[in-house]
Amino acid sequence: MGEFLALFLLLSPAAVVYGGEERPRPPATSADAIPSDGEMTMEELDRFYDNARRGSGAPEMDIAPSRGGGLKYSAPEPKAVPATPPPVTGGAEKSAGGEEKGTGGHGVTIQVIGSAQPLAFRRGADAAAAIRRLPAGSITSIEFYGHGAPGYQTVDPDYSLGSEEAGDLLRGKMAPGATLQFTGCNTASIGDRMRLNPAFGLSSITRRLLYFSLPYFQDRLDGRSAEEAREFWEREWNKDLAQETSLQLRGTKVCGYRTFGLVPERLPGVSHLTGANEATSPGYVAGVKACYINGVEVRP
């Protein structure tokens, strides 16, 4: 039961869990002018692509979907896991005394053709602005990391996206055979395959409770008919962001999680013990992954 509570809290779609520190990145191995901490400003991005051409050539969101403005429900917010933030090497705000504070694990990590180091962004809006300036077909892999809910992925409290937003942002930017990873809870459907894993069963029950039962009864309390509430939330509770996005980005392998996910580095003190401090991408997520190409499920 303790494992389930940790799994439910640590990547819960309504919990804000920021802790750990960013993993220091090695210096660039080519003349790409990428900072050693992996963070890039827009000016540095411009210089990077100038060098690449000369060289290789190459919130926390409201989980309730909108229904004409009629729905006001938001799931109850679990308590966040206490953070243990050691100093970070980049992408953090400084206090008045100059000490850097950890901002937790979230962000966008992008691997592009012509760069030995990935582009890493803490803020989703910064990443989106940079993506729009990338050359066509330049992204070989991209990961959106934060909290998730059926049909949505957040990066930070001010940035989330669904399948249409992801398609509009990345269409034409992905290289042949590229991969898109949504690293958030419930960003794929639970699927129709029977599993004996008790953690999967508990995750599925929790998902049904959070995204169907609670909003359904809230709708009933608000005076909506049982038929109307049931029809709406049956469409919403098991949405598959990964599959829907794969239909928007033909030929791209798009992955998400069928379950809530456990990120070990978010457990208090673990980052100190392992030396694997979080940055804009987790080292490991304990969860059931699902991947799709053109809407058809493939091996993760």
HELIX and SHEET records of a PDB file:
HELIX    1   1 GLY A    2  LEU A   10  1                                   9    
HELIX    2   2 MET A   42  ARG A   54  1                                  13    
HELIX    3   3 GLY A  124  ARG A  133  1                                  10    
HELIX    4   4 SER A  163  LEU A  170  1                                   8    
HELIX    5   5 PRO A  198  ARG A  208  1                                  11    
HELIX    6   6 LEU A  209  SER A  213  3                                   5    
HELIX    7   7 LEU A  214  LEU A  221  1                                   8    
HELIX    8   8 ALA A  226  GLU A  236  1                                  11    
HELIX    9   9 LEU A  241  GLN A  248  1                                   8    
HELIX   10  10 PRO A  264  ARG A  266  5                                   3    
HELIX   11  11 VAL A  270  THR A  274  1                                   5    
SHEET    1   A 7 LEU A 119  PHE A 121  0                                        
SHEET    2   A 7 GLY A 107  VAL A 112 -1                                        
SHEET    3   A 7 ILE A 139  TYR A 145 -1                                        
SHEET    4   A 7 MET A 174  THR A 183  1                                        
SHEET    5   A 7 LYS A 253  TYR A 257  1                                        
SHEET    6   A 7 LYS A 289  ILE A 293 -1                                        
SHEET    7   A 7 VAL A 296  VAL A 298 -1                                        
SHEET    1   B 3 GLY A 148  ALA A 149  0                                        
SHEET    2   B 3 TYR A 152  ASP A 156 -1                                        
SHEET    3   B 3 TYR A 159  LEU A 161 -1                                        
END                                                                             
